Amino acid sequence: MGLLLAGTLTFRIPVLKIMFSIFLPLCTVLFWSKYMAPLSPNRLSEVERILVEIILFGGVACLTFFVGHKKIAVAYLLIVTINTLFDHIL
């Protein structure tokens, strides 16, 4: 969540900065708690969760990369990929 917030704070247009730095993390947390949490009654299927994780974590990595933190983005993507593989395989 920190990388998502840090990436959005670099926008120069105030409306985009407010929209992305407040609403995007808030919507992400609400979506995750409703559809991705282990004890959620509305939890998505395994395949759907993998697709959401690819979109969410890949988007954060892309945002971090395009903001200019290339090494952090690559390290983040590597850690997230390993974590997701272990989470869904084990």
One Martini backbone bead per residue (centre of mass of N, CA, C, O) as a GRO file, in nm:
protein
   90
    1MET     BB    1   0.056   0.064  -0.017
    2GLY     BB    2   0.299   0.255  -0.012
    3LEU     BB    3   0.366   0.249  -0.316
    4LEU     BB    4   0.098   0.354  -0.413
    5LEU     BB    5   0.111   0.625  -0.264
    6ALA     BB    6   0.392   0.724  -0.365
    7GLY     BB    7   0.317   0.722  -0.670
    8THR     BB    8   0.072   0.930  -0.651
    9LEU     BB    9   0.234   1.186  -0.528
   10THR     BB   10   0.377   1.267  -0.822
   11PHE     BB   11   0.160   1.419  -0.919
   12ARG     BB   12   0.080   1.744  -1.055
   13ILE     BB   13  -0.219   1.713  -1.044
   14PRO     BB   14  -0.433   1.767  -0.789
   15VAL     BB   15  -0.670   1.583  -0.865
   16LEU     BB   16  -0.501   1.327  -0.909
   17LYS     BB   17  -0.367   1.319  -0.634
   18ILE     BB   18  -0.626   1.289  -0.469
   19MET     BB   19  -0.756   1.051  -0.612
   20PHE     BB   20  -0.507   0.848  -0.590
   21SER     BB   21  -0.420   0.893  -0.274
   22ILE     BB   22  -0.716   0.816  -0.161
   23PHE     BB   23  -0.913   0.633  -0.340
   24LEU     BB   24  -0.737   0.396  -0.431
   25PRO     BB   25  -0.656   0.276  -0.154
   26LEU     BB   26  -0.944   0.254  -0.044
   27CYS     BB   27  -1.057   0.065  -0.264
   28THR     BB   28  -0.851  -0.158  -0.219
   29VAL     BB   29  -0.922  -0.226   0.074
   30LEU     BB   30  -1.223  -0.285   0.031
   31PHE     BB   31  -1.190  -0.507  -0.179
   32TRP     BB   32  -1.006  -0.696  -0.017
   33SER     BB   33  -1.199  -0.736   0.231
   34LYS     BB   34  -1.441  -0.856   0.055
   35TYR     BB   35  -1.276  -1.065  -0.174
   36MET     BB   36  -0.975  -1.168  -0.030
   37ALA     BB   37  -1.032  -1.258   0.236
   38PRO     BB   38  -1.030  -1.553   0.406
   39LEU     BB   39  -1.321  -1.485   0.577
   40SER     BB   40  -1.485  -1.417   0.339
   41PRO     BB   41  -1.801  -1.472   0.196
   42ASN     BB   42  -1.693  -1.323  -0.097
   43ARG     BB   43  -1.479  -1.495  -0.201
   44LEU     BB   44  -1.283  -1.565  -0.439
   45SER     BB   45  -1.154  -1.749  -0.650
   46GLU     BB   46  -0.851  -1.860  -0.729
   47VAL     BB   47  -0.836  -1.737  -1.014
   48GLU     BB   48  -0.944  -1.455  -0.945
   49ARG     BB   49  -0.725  -1.385  -0.737
   50ILE     BB   50  -0.486  -1.401  -0.928
   51LEU     BB   51  -0.581  -1.179  -1.122
   52VAL     BB   52  -0.595  -0.953  -0.911
   53GLU     BB   53  -0.298  -0.968  -0.825
   54ILE     BB   54  -0.176  -0.903  -1.098
   55ILE     BB   55  -0.310  -0.628  -1.132
   56LEU     BB   56  -0.228  -0.493  -0.866
   57PHE     BB   57   0.082  -0.558  -0.842
   58GLY     BB   58   0.154  -0.477  -1.133
   59GLY     BB   59   0.056  -0.183  -1.109
   60VAL     BB   60   0.248  -0.098  -0.885
   61ALA     BB   61   0.507  -0.164  -1.038
   62CYS     BB   62   0.455   0.025  -1.278
   63LEU     BB   63   0.427   0.286  -1.120
   64THR     BB   64   0.709   0.271  -0.991
   65PHE     BB   65   0.868   0.260  -1.256
   66PHE     BB   66   0.746   0.532  -1.394
   67VAL     BB   67   0.847   0.722  -1.158
   68GLY     BB   68   1.174   0.593  -1.114
   69HIS     BB   69   1.177   0.306  -0.940
   70LYS     BB   70   1.320   0.044  -1.071
   71LYS     BB   71   1.446  -0.134  -0.842
   72ILE     BB   72   1.197  -0.146  -0.663
   73ALA     BB   73   1.005  -0.271  -0.872
   74VAL     BB   74   1.163  -0.534  -0.918
   75ALA     BB   75   1.172  -0.628  -0.624
   76TYR     BB   76   0.869  -0.629  -0.578
   77LEU     BB   77   0.794  -0.829  -0.805
   78LEU     BB   78   0.961  -1.063  -0.696
   79ILE     BB   79   0.828  -1.088  -0.416
   80VAL     BB   80   0.534  -1.118  -0.514
   81THR     BB   81   0.573  -1.369  -0.686
   82ILE     BB   82   0.672  -1.558  -0.466
   83ASN     BB   83   0.433  -1.520  -0.273
   84THR     BB   84   0.209  -1.614  -0.469
   85LEU     BB   85   0.315  -1.893  -0.523
   86PHE     BB   86   0.314  -1.992  -0.227
   87ASP     BB   87   0.014  -1.929  -0.165
   88HIS     BB   88  -0.106  -2.123  -0.410
   89ILE     BB   89   0.061  -2.391  -0.357
   90LEU     BB   90   0.047  -2.419  -0.032
   0.00000   0.00000   0.00000
